[in-house]
Structures are given as C-alpha cells and as structure tokens.
C-alpha cells in the first residue's frame, strides 16, 4: 500500500502527502476489485532518533 514507507530513496514524493482518508479510499477500492487481503506495515511508530535518516 502506498505511503507505508517514506524512505526517500525508494518512494515517490506524492506518497508523503497521502492522508488516512486516502488510505481508506484505496482499501475500499481494492476491496471492490475483489482482493481479499491488504497488507500494511507493522511499523506504525518509529524511534524519534531515527526519523532524520528515514526522510
């Protein structure tokens, strides 16, 4: 799912602008297309000291 990772070297700039509502719309869209799973990152919280290196 877009915006799960915000490492500048592997993501596009638009991913940082996605909102929770965008993620919900995405999930509903793929559900409507018949997908039965949607995987998201389990790392929802990061150590503050690492944020600078993560973008």
N, C-alpha and C positions, 0 to 999 in steps of 0.2 A: 504494500500500500504506500502511495506517495507520502512524503513528509515523516516517515518513521525514522529516517536517518537524515541528519542535516550536516554531514561531513562535506565541506566544500569540494573536496576532490572527487566525490562520487555522486553528488546530487546536482540538480538544476536549481537556479536561483528562485524559480517560481514555487518550489516546494516549501521554502521558508515562510511563504505568505499564506499557506493553507490554514484554514480555521477549523475548529472542531465541527462546525456545520458542514464544511466541505467534505470532511472525512465521513460524516454521516450520510451525505448525499452519495458519495462514492460507494459506501457499503450498501445502500439501498439499490443503487444501480446494478451492482454486480449480483446482488440477490435476485433482482428482477430478470437478470440474464440467465439465471439457473445455476449459478455457482453455489456450492453447499458449504464452502469454507472461505474465511477471510483471515489471513494471518497478520498479526501486528507485532511490533517489537515489544519485548517484555521489559525493556529498559526505559520505563516512563520517567524515572528520576535519576539524575546523574550527580556525581560528586562535584560541588562547585569549583574545586581546584582544577578540574579537567575541562571546564567549559571553553576556555580560551583555545585549547587545541582542537576542539570539536566544531568550531565555527559558531 
